[in-house]
Amino acid sequence: MDQMIKFIGDVGFPIVVSLFLLYRIESKLDAVVESIQGLPERLKKV
Protein backbone atom coordinates (compact mmCIF):
# COMPACT_ATOMS: atom_id res chain seq x y z
CA MET A 1 0.00 0.00 0.00
CA ASP A 2 2.91 2.34 0.69
CA GLN A 3 4.10 1.83 -2.86
CA MET A 4 0.70 2.87 -4.18
CA ILE A 5 0.71 6.06 -2.13
CA LYS A 6 4.24 6.86 -3.31
CA PHE A 7 3.18 6.16 -6.89
CA ILE A 8 0.23 8.56 -6.54
CA GLY A 9 2.59 11.21 -5.20
CA ASP A 10 5.04 10.70 -8.04
CA VAL A 11 2.77 10.62 -11.07
CA GLY A 12 -0.32 12.35 -9.84
CA PHE A 13 -3.85 11.39 -9.02
CA PRO A 14 -5.33 11.70 -12.56
CA ILE A 15 -2.82 9.24 -13.99
CA VAL A 16 -3.54 6.69 -11.26
CA VAL A 17 -7.29 7.01 -11.83
CA SER A 18 -6.77 6.57 -15.59
CA LEU A 19 -4.68 3.45 -15.07
CA PHE A 20 -7.27 2.02 -12.70
CA LEU A 21 -10.08 2.60 -15.19
CA LEU A 22 -8.04 1.07 -18.02
CA TYR A 23 -7.43 -1.99 -15.87
CA ARG A 24 -11.14 -2.36 -15.13
CA ILE A 25 -12.25 -1.92 -18.74
CA GLU A 26 -9.74 -4.48 -20.04
CA SER A 27 -12.00 -7.46 -19.31
CA LYS A 28 -14.92 -5.76 -21.03
CA LEU A 29 -12.78 -5.06 -24.09
CA ASP A 30 -11.78 -8.73 -24.22
CA ALA A 31 -15.46 -9.68 -24.34
CA VAL A 32 -16.06 -7.22 -27.19
CA VAL A 33 -13.12 -8.64 -29.15
CA GLU A 34 -14.45 -12.19 -28.73
CA SER A 35 -17.88 -11.09 -29.95
CA ILE A 36 -16.42 -9.40 -33.01
CA GLN A 37 -14.27 -12.42 -33.82
CA GLY A 38 -17.31 -14.71 -33.60
CA LEU A 39 -19.46 -12.47 -35.76
CA PRO A 40 -18.54 -13.95 -39.19
CA GLU A 41 -19.46 -17.44 -37.98
CA ARG A 42 -22.80 -16.21 -36.68
CA LEU A 43 -23.52 -14.42 -39.95
CA LYS A 44 -22.86 -17.61 -41.92
CA LYS A 45 -25.59 -19.36 -39.93
CA VAL A 46 -28.20 -16.73 -40.81
C-alpha positions, 0 to 999 in steps of 0.5 A: 500500500505504501508503494501505491501512495508513493506512486500517486505522489510521483505521477499524480492522481489523474494518472492513477485514476486513468490506469485504474479505469483502463485496468477495469475496462480491459475485461470488457474489451476482451469480451467485445473482441471475442464477440467481433471475432465470432461475428462472421461465424454467426452471420454464416448461420443466418 
